[in-house]
């Protein structure tokens, strides 16, 4: 079972995109929600995490540019990406994390391409 991220696309450097990822209410309510990304030829890396109590954490390379948020009414987590850079290019994935375990296998993700 996978979560499906959406909202990727092609954008120029300096532009913005908003990614979305919906989950079931139970999963959404009791787990941290995370965004990862994987650049071509690179390993998957953590971008941001938001807890069930809205505590957030970001990788240093996105601090001040990306914002993770959650809409509890829609059971959806978002990743607002501003001031995008070419090095932000990659496939972005979402997942749920609870008790140190990812709840889903990694899906296809959504591709973000930032042109210079």
C-alpha positions as CSV (number, residue, x, y, z in Angstrom):
1,X,0.0,0.0,0.0
2,X,1.3,3.4,-0.9
3,X,0.6,7.0,-0.4
4,X,0.3,9.1,-3.6
5,X,2.0,12.5,-3.7
6,X,0.9,15.0,-6.3
7,X,1.5,18.5,-7.4
8,X,4.9,18.2,-9.0
9,X,5.9,19.8,-12.3
10,X,8.3,21.9,-14.2
11,X,9.1,25.3,-12.8
12,X,11.8,27.9,-13.3
13,X,14.3,28.7,-10.6
14,X,12.8,31.0,-8.0
15,X,9.4,29.6,-8.6
16,X,7.0,27.8,-6.3
17,X,5.1,24.5,-6.2
18,X,2.8,23.0,-3.6
19,X,2.8,19.2,-3.2
20,X,-0.1,17.3,-1.6
21,X,-0.5,13.9,-0.1
22,X,-3.7,12.4,1.3
23,X,-4.0,9.6,3.8
24,X,-6.7,7.8,5.8
25,X,-7.9,9.5,8.9
26,X,-6.4,6.9,11.2
27,X,-3.0,7.1,9.6
28,X,-3.1,10.8,9.5
29,X,-4.2,11.3,13.1
30,X,-1.7,9.1,14.8
31,X,1.5,9.4,12.8
32,X,4.1,11.9,11.8
33,X,3.9,12.8,8.1
34,X,7.1,13.1,6.2
35,X,8.3,14.3,2.8
36,X,11.4,12.8,1.2
37,X,13.0,13.5,-2.1
38,X,15.4,11.6,-4.4
39,X,17.5,13.4,-6.9
40,X,18.8,11.4,-10.0
41,X,21.6,9.1,-9.0
42,X,21.2,10.0,-5.3
43,X,19.8,8.4,-2.3
44,X,16.4,9.4,-0.9
45,X,16.7,12.1,1.7
46,X,14.4,13.6,4.3
47,X,13.0,17.0,3.5
48,X,10.5,17.8,6.2
49,X,8.4,16.2,8.9
50,X,5.3,17.3,10.7
51,X,4.0,15.5,13.8
52,X,0.5,14.8,14.8
53,X,0.7,17.8,17.1
54,X,2.0,20.1,14.3
55,X,5.6,20.2,15.4
56,X,7.8,20.6,12.3
57,X,11.3,19.9,11.3
58,X,13.2,20.6,8.1
59,X,16.4,19.6,6.4
60,X,18.9,22.4,6.5
61,X,18.9,22.7,2.7
62,X,15.2,23.7,2.6
63,X,14.9,25.8,5.8
64,X,13.3,29.2,5.1
65,X,12.1,28.1,1.6
66,X,9.8,25.1,2.2
67,X,6.9,24.8,4.6
68,X,5.2,21.6,5.6
69,X,1.6,21.7,6.9
70,X,-1.3,19.4,7.5
71,X,-5.0,19.9,7.0
72,X,-6.7,17.6,9.5
73,X,-10.1,18.0,8.0
74,X,-8.9,16.7,4.7
75,X,-6.3,14.3,6.1
76,X,-3.8,15.9,3.8
77,X,-0.2,17.0,4.2
78,X,1.3,19.7,2.0
79,X,4.7,20.8,1.1
80,X,4.9,24.4,0.0
81,X,8.1,25.0,-1.9
82,X,9.2,28.5,-2.6
83,X,12.4,30.0,-4.0
84,X,13.1,26.7,-5.8
85,X,16.6,25.9,-7.0
86,X,17.8,23.5,-9.7
87,X,19.2,21.3,-7.0
88,X,15.7,20.8,-5.6
89,X,15.0,18.7,-8.7
90,X,13.9,15.2,-7.9
91,X,11.1,12.8,-7.1
92,X,9.3,13.8,-3.9
93,X,7.6,11.2,-1.8
94,X,5.4,11.3,1.2
95,X,5.0,8.7,4.0
96,X,3.7,8.2,7.5
97,X,6.1,7.5,10.3
98,X,5.1,6.1,13.6
99,X,7.1,4.3,16.3
100,X,10.1,4.5,14.1
101,X,8.4,2.6,11.2
102,X,7.3,3.9,7.9
103,X,3.7,2.8,7.3
104,X,3.8,2.5,3.6
105,X,6.0,1.3,0.8
106,X,7.5,4.1,-1.2
107,X,5.2,5.0,-4.1
108,X,6.1,6.6,-7.4
109,X,6.3,10.0,-5.9
110,X,5.8,13.2,-7.8
111,X,8.5,14.7,-10.1
112,X,9.7,18.2,-9.5
113,X,12.0,19.7,-12.1
114,X,13.5,23.1,-11.5
115,X,15.1,24.7,-14.6
116,X,17.9,27.3,-14.3
